């Protein structure tokens, strides 16, 4: 099994380091032998357009650009999708959380759309989502859980294609 990891992120680099048969690239680097594409990008600063593009639009565009039915996607969402607003939240943080909520909803709807009604199965063409709480990278000012826990969760999804959503809280 070969795995393409997209996104210029600390998480992508750590996944490559700790996951056999994986390589870094962008969606245009997908090869016939690739069975999984892991999309790691996200952004919590930079204004509304940039946050929504990075956390939702660009991820969906990457997924939609692949026509193969024998490929599985793993995307990195956020626990913020469950708690997208509260009193005193900053505007960019709220935008980030809502973009991740939209991504979470897209994953659910995509899998439902591709369900085979005879077998009640999604098959190989599915999206899995890992929704961690904050983890130690530059984006979170190096606060939160150790990035290794997120990588282990992604590896769990790789090994368990039947799991669609994995939420990781600290």
TIKOLRO-255009 format. One record per residue (C-alpha): x, y, z; residue number from 1. Coordinates in nm, 3 decimals. Each point is the difference from the previous one (the first is absolute). Layout:
<vexti><u>X</u><v>Y</v><w>Z</w><num>NUM</num></vexti>
...
! end
This chain:
<vexti><u>0.000</u><v>0.000</v><w>0.000</w><num>1</num></vexti>
<vexti><u>0.141</u><v>0.341</v><w>-0.093</w><num>2</num></vexti>
<vexti><u>-0.113</u><v>0.324</v><w>0.159</w><num>3</num></vexti>
<vexti><u>0.024</u><v>0.357</v><w>-0.127</w><num>4</num></vexti>
<vexti><u>0.000</u><v>0.270</v><w>0.270</w><num>5</num></vexti>
<vexti><u>-0.087</u><v>0.353</v><w>-0.112</w><num>6</num></vexti>
<vexti><u>0.044</u><v>0.329</v><w>0.178</w><num>7</num></vexti>
<vexti><u>0.306</u><v>0.198</v><w>0.098</w><num>8</num></vexti>
<vexti><u>-0.056</u><v>-0.066</v><w>0.371</w><num>9</num></vexti>
<vexti><u>0.185</u><v>-0.125</v><w>0.305</w><num>10</num></vexti>
<vexti><u>-0.259</u><v>-0.278</v><w>0.022</w><num>11</num></vexti>
<vexti><u>0.066</u><v>-0.110</v><w>-0.360</w><num>12</num></vexti>
<vexti><u>0.373</u><v>-0.018</v><w>0.071</w><num>13</num></vexti>
<vexti><u>-0.057</u><v>-0.203</v><w>0.317</w><num>14</num></vexti>
<vexti><u>-0.237</u><v>-0.240</v><w>-0.184</w><num>15</num></vexti>
<vexti><u>0.267</u><v>-0.055</v><w>-0.268</w><num>16</num></vexti>
<vexti><u>0.264</u><v>-0.059</v><w>0.265</w><num>17</num></vexti>
<vexti><u>-0.205</u><v>-0.256</v><w>0.194</w><num>18</num></vexti>
<vexti><u>-0.211</u><v>-0.173</v><w>-0.268</w><num>19</num></vexti>
<vexti><u>0.153</u><v>-0.259</v><w>-0.233</w><num>20</num></vexti>
<vexti><u>-0.070</u><v>0.025</v><w>-0.374</w><num>21</num></vexti>
<vexti><u>-0.100</u><v>0.366</v><w>0.021</w><num>22</num></vexti>
<vexti><u>0.135</u><v>0.297</v><w>-0.188</w><num>23</num></vexti>
<vexti><u>-0.062</u><v>0.373</v><w>-0.011</w><num>24</num></vexti>
<vexti><u>-0.148</u><v>0.168</v><w>-0.307</w><num>25</num></vexti>
<vexti><u>-0.302</u><v>0.182</v><w>-0.127</w><num>26</num></vexti>
<vexti><u>-0.318</u><v>-0.137</v><w>-0.152</w><num>27</num></vexti>
<vexti><u>0.153</u><v>0.014</v><w>-0.350</w><num>28</num></vexti>
<vexti><u>0.256</u><v>-0.259</v><w>0.116</w><num>29</num></vexti>
<vexti><u>-0.260</u><v>-0.277</v><w>0.051</w><num>30</num></vexti>
<vexti><u>0.120</u><v>-0.321</v><w>-0.167</w><num>31</num></vexti>
<vexti><u>-0.196</u><v>-0.308</v><w>-0.103</w><num>32</num></vexti>
<vexti><u>0.163</u><v>-0.193</v><w>0.284</w><num>33</num></vexti>
<vexti><u>-0.120</u><v>0.246</v><w>0.267</w><num>34</num></vexti>
<vexti><u>-0.281</u><v>-0.140</v><w>0.209</w><num>35</num></vexti>
<vexti><u>-0.027</u><v>0.279</v><w>0.256</w><num>36</num></vexti>
<vexti><u>0.033</u><v>0.378</v><w>-0.019</w><num>37</num></vexti>
<vexti><u>0.039</u><v>0.183</v><w>0.331</w><num>38</num></vexti>
<vexti><u>-0.083</u><v>0.371</v><w>-0.013</w><num>39</num></vexti>
<vexti><u>0.146</u><v>0.189</v><w>0.296</w><num>40</num></vexti>
<vexti><u>-0.044</u><v>0.368</v><w>-0.074</w><num>41</num></vexti>
<vexti><u>-0.166</u><v>0.258</v><w>0.219</w><num>42</num></vexti>
<vexti><u>0.036</u><v>0.365</v><w>0.093</w><num>43</num></vexti>
<vexti><u>-0.137</u><v>0.196</v><w>0.293</w><num>44</num></vexti>
<vexti><u>0.128</u><v>0.345</v><w>-0.095</w><num>45</num></vexti>
<vexti><u>0.005</u><v>0.216</v><w>-0.310</w><num>46</num></vexti>
<vexti><u>-0.354</u><v>0.125</v><w>-0.046</w><num>47</num></vexti>
<vexti><u>-0.329</u><v>-0.163</v><w>-0.092</w><num>48</num></vexti>
<vexti><u>0.073</u><v>-0.088</v><w>-0.362</w><num>49</num></vexti>
<vexti><u>0.337</u><v>-0.161</v><w>0.074</w><num>50</num></vexti>
<vexti><u>-0.126</u><v>-0.198</v><w>0.301</w><num>51</num></vexti>
<vexti><u>-0.306</u><v>-0.136</v><w>-0.184</w><num>52</num></vexti>
<vexti><u>0.206</u><v>-0.081</v><w>-0.312</w><num>53</num></vexti>
<vexti><u>0.269</u><v>-0.188</v><w>0.193</w><num>54</num></vexti>
<vexti><u>-0.226</u><v>-0.184</v><w>0.245</w><num>55</num></vexti>
<vexti><u>-0.288</u><v>-0.085</v><w>-0.232</w><num>56</num></vexti>
<vexti><u>0.000</u><v>0.107</v><w>-0.365</w><num>57</num></vexti>
<vexti><u>0.352</u><v>-0.119</v><w>-0.089</w><num>58</num></vexti>
<vexti><u>-0.054</u><v>-0.335</v><w>0.177</w><num>59</num></vexti>
<vexti><u>-0.327</u><v>-0.066</v><w>-0.183</w><num>60</num></vexti>
<vexti><u>0.155</u><v>0.110</v><w>-0.331</w><num>61</num></vexti>
<vexti><u>0.284</u><v>-0.249</v><w>0.048</w><num>62</num></vexti>
<vexti><u>-0.242</u><v>-0.283</v><w>0.074</w><num>63</num></vexti>
<vexti><u>-0.224</u><v>0.088</v><w>-0.293</w><num>64</num></vexti>
<vexti><u>0.297</u><v>0.008</v><w>-0.239</w><num>65</num></vexti>
<vexti><u>0.053</u><v>-0.376</v><w>0.035</w><num>66</num></vexti>
<vexti><u>-0.239</u><v>-0.216</v><w>-0.203</w><num>67</num></vexti>
<vexti><u>0.132</u><v>-0.338</v><w>0.111</w><num>68</num></vexti>
<vexti><u>-0.246</u><v>-0.208</v><w>0.198</w><num>69</num></vexti>
<vexti><u>0.269</u><v>-0.212</v><w>0.171</w><num>70</num></vexti>
<vexti><u>0.159</u><v>0.272</v><w>0.207</w><num>71</num></vexti>
<vexti><u>-0.057</u><v>0.098</v><w>0.360</w><num>72</num></vexti>
<vexti><u>0.048</u><v>0.348</v><w>0.143</w><num>73</num></vexti>
<vexti><u>0.089</u><v>0.090</v><w>0.356</w><num>74</num></vexti>
<vexti><u>-0.048</u><v>0.367</v><w>0.086</w><num>75</num></vexti>
<vexti><u>0.097</u><v>0.188</v><w>0.311</w><num>76</num></vexti>
<vexti><u>-0.295</u><v>0.176</v><w>0.154</w><num>77</num></vexti>
<vexti><u>-0.022</u><v>0.147</v><w>0.347</w><num>78</num></vexti>
<vexti><u>-0.189</u><v>-0.046</v><w>0.324</w><num>79</num></vexti>
<vexti><u>-0.076</u><v>0.370</v><w>-0.050</w><num>80</num></vexti>
<vexti><u>-0.272</u><v>-0.113</v><w>-0.241</w><num>81</num></vexti>
<vexti><u>-0.209</u><v>-0.100</v><w>0.303</w><num>82</num></vexti>
<vexti><u>0.057</u><v>0.324</v><w>0.188</w><num>83</num></vexti>
<vexti><u>0.006</u><v>0.263</v><w>-0.272</w><num>84</num></vexti>
<vexti><u>-0.092</u><v>0.302</v><w>0.210</w><num>85</num></vexti>
<vexti><u>-0.014</u><v>0.121</v><w>0.359</w><num>86</num></vexti>
<vexti><u>-0.009</u><v>0.337</v><w>0.174</w><num>87</num></vexti>
<vexti><u>0.322</u><v>0.187</v><w>-0.065</w><num>88</num></vexti>
<vexti><u>0.131</u><v>-0.221</v><w>-0.282</w><num>89</num></vexti>
<vexti><u>0.215</u><v>0.182</v><w>-0.253</w><num>90</num></vexti>
<vexti><u>-0.140</u><v>0.042</v><w>-0.350</w><num>91</num></vexti>
<vexti><u>0.279</u><v>-0.198</v><w>-0.171</w><num>92</num></vexti>
<vexti><u>-0.033</u><v>-0.283</v><w>0.253</w><num>93</num></vexti>
<vexti><u>-0.375</u><v>-0.013</v><w>-0.068</w><num>94</num></vexti>
<vexti><u>0.060</u><v>-0.004</v><w>-0.376</w><num>95</num></vexti>
<vexti><u>0.251</u><v>-0.284</v><w>0.040</w><num>96</num></vexti>
<vexti><u>-0.246</u><v>-0.202</v><w>0.211</w><num>97</num></vexti>
<vexti><u>-0.283</u><v>0.054</v><w>-0.248</w><num>98</num></vexti>
<vexti><u>0.219</u><v>-0.097</v><w>-0.297</w><num>99</num></vexti>
<vexti><u>0.095</u><v>-0.322</v><w>0.184</w><num>100</num></vexti>
<vexti><u>-0.369</u><v>-0.057</v><w>0.080</w><num>101</num></vexti>
<vexti><u>-0.078</u><v>0.033</v><w>-0.372</w><num>102</num></vexti>
<vexti><u>0.278</u><v>-0.250</v><w>-0.077</w><num>103</num></vexti>
<vexti><u>-0.141</u><v>-0.245</v><w>0.255</w><num>104</num></vexti>
<vexti><u>-0.347</u><v>0.032</v><w>-0.155</w><num>105</num></vexti>
<vexti><u>0.145</u><v>-0.045</v><w>-0.350</w><num>106</num></vexti>
<vexti><u>0.171</u><v>-0.325</v><w>0.106</w><num>107</num></vexti>
<vexti><u>-0.326</u><v>-0.133</v><w>0.139</w><num>108</num></vexti>
<vexti><u>-0.199</u><v>0.098</v><w>-0.309</w><num>109</num></vexti>
<vexti><u>0.266</u><v>-0.129</v><w>-0.243</w><num>110</num></vexti>
<vexti><u>0.000</u><v>-0.342</v><w>0.165</w><num>111</num></vexti>
<vexti><u>-0.379</u><v>-0.012</v><w>0.005</w><num>112</num></vexti>
<vexti><u>-0.016</u><v>0.102</v><w>-0.367</w><num>113</num></vexti>
<vexti><u>0.237</u><v>-0.285</v><w>-0.092</w><num>114</num></vexti>
<vexti><u>-0.174</u><v>-0.267</v><w>0.206</w><num>115</num></vexti>
<vexti><u>-0.103</u><v>-0.315</v><w>-0.188</w><num>116</num></vexti>
<vexti><u>-0.359</u><v>-0.056</v><w>0.105</w><num>117</num></vexti>
<vexti><u>0.018</u><v>-0.373</v><w>-0.073</w><num>118</num></vexti>
<vexti><u>0.298</u><v>-0.074</v><w>0.224</w><num>119</num></vexti>
<vexti><u>-0.050</u><v>0.302</v><w>0.232</w><num>120</num></vexti>
<vexti><u>0.372</u><v>0.065</v><w>-0.043</w><num>121</num></vexti>
<vexti><u>0.197</u><v>0.302</v><w>-0.115</w><num>122</num></vexti>
<vexti><u>0.268</u><v>-0.214</v><w>-0.165</w><num>123</num></vexti>
<vexti><u>0.353</u><v>0.117</v><w>-0.076</w><num>124</num></vexti>
<vexti><u>-0.091</u><v>0.353</v><w>-0.115</w><num>125</num></vexti>
<vexti><u>-0.049</u><v>0.162</v><w>0.338</w><num>126</num></vexti>
<vexti><u>0.126</u><v>0.279</v><w>0.217</w><num>127</num></vexti>
<vexti><u>0.113</u><v>-0.048</v><w>0.356</w><num>128</num></vexti>
<vexti><u>0.049</u><v>0.294</v><w>0.232</w><num>129</num></vexti>
<vexti><u>0.225</u><v>0.041</v><w>0.300</w><num>130</num></vexti>
<vexti><u>-0.128</u><v>0.279</v><w>0.225</w><num>131</num></vexti>
<vexti><u>0.264</u><v>0.077</v><w>0.263</w><num>132</num></vexti>
<vexti><u>-0.009</u><v>0.275</v><w>0.256</w><num>133</num></vexti>
<vexti><u>0.294</u><v>0.240</v><w>-0.014</w><num>134</num></vexti>
<vexti><u>0.342</u><v>-0.159</v><w>-0.037</w><num>135</num></vexti>
<vexti><u>0.353</u><v>0.135</v><w>0.026</w><num>136</num></vexti>
<vexti><u>0.086</u><v>0.175</v><w>-0.326</w><num>137</num></vexti>
<vexti><u>0.068</u><v>0.360</v><w>-0.097</w><num>138</num></vexti>
<vexti><u>-0.371</u><v>0.047</v><w>-0.082</w><num>139</num></vexti>
<vexti><u>-0.091</u><v>-0.065</v><w>0.366</w><num>140</num></vexti>
<vexti><u>0.302</u><v>0.184</v><w>0.141</w><num>141</num></vexti>
<vexti><u>0.135</u><v>-0.341</v><w>0.102</w><num>142</num></vexti>
<vexti><u>-0.272</u><v>-0.062</v><w>0.255</w><num>143</num></vexti>
<vexti><u>-0.229</u><v>-0.299</v><w>0.029</w><num>144</num></vexti>
<vexti><u>0.060</u><v>-0.371</v><w>-0.043</w><num>145</num></vexti>
<vexti><u>0.314</u><v>-0.154</v><w>-0.144</w><num>146</num></vexti>
<vexti><u>-0.014</u><v>-0.027</v><w>-0.379</w><num>147</num></vexti>
<vexti><u>0.097</u><v>-0.368</v><w>0.030</w><num>148</num></vexti>
<vexti><u>-0.350</u><v>-0.071</v><w>0.136</w><num>149</num></vexti>
<vexti><u>-0.152</u><v>0.146</v><w>-0.315</w><num>150</num></vexti>
<vexti><u>0.233</u><v>-0.207</v><w>-0.219</w><num>151</num></vexti>
<vexti><u>-0.097</u><v>-0.315</v><w>0.192</w><num>152</num></vexti>
<vexti><u>-0.366</u><v>0.085</v><w>-0.059</w><num>153</num></vexti>
<vexti><u>0.064</u><v>0.042</v><w>-0.373</w><num>154</num></vexti>
<vexti><u>0.183</u><v>-0.335</v><w>-0.002</w><num>155</num></vexti>
<vexti><u>-0.302</u><v>-0.154</v><w>0.172</w><num>156</num></vexti>
<vexti><u>-0.224</u><v>0.130</v><w>-0.279</w><num>157</num></vexti>
<vexti><u>0.242</u><v>-0.142</v><w>-0.259</w><num>158</num></vexti>
<vexti><u>-0.025</u><v>-0.342</v><w>0.163</w><num>159</num></vexti>
<vexti><u>-0.379</u><v>0.021</v><w>0.053</w><num>160</num></vexti>
<vexti><u>-0.176</u><v>0.114</v><w>-0.318</w><num>161</num></vexti>
<vexti><u>-0.338</u><v>-0.078</v><w>0.157</w><num>162</num></vexti>
<vexti><u>0.042</u><v>0.293</v><w>0.244</w><num>163</num></vexti>
<vexti><u>-0.126</u><v>0.323</v><w>-0.151</w><num>164</num></vexti>
<vexti><u>0.053</u><v>0.253</v><w>0.281</w><num>165</num></vexti>
<vexti><u>0.252</u><v>0.003</v><w>0.281</w><num>166</num></vexti>
<vexti><u>-0.014</u><v>0.277</v><w>0.259</w><num>167</num></vexti>
<vexti><u>0.304</u><v>0.059</v><w>0.214</w><num>168</num></vexti>
<vexti><u>-0.026</u><v>0.204</v><w>0.319</w><num>169</num></vexti>
<vexti><u>0.259</u><v>0.079</v><w>0.259</w><num>170</num></vexti>
! end
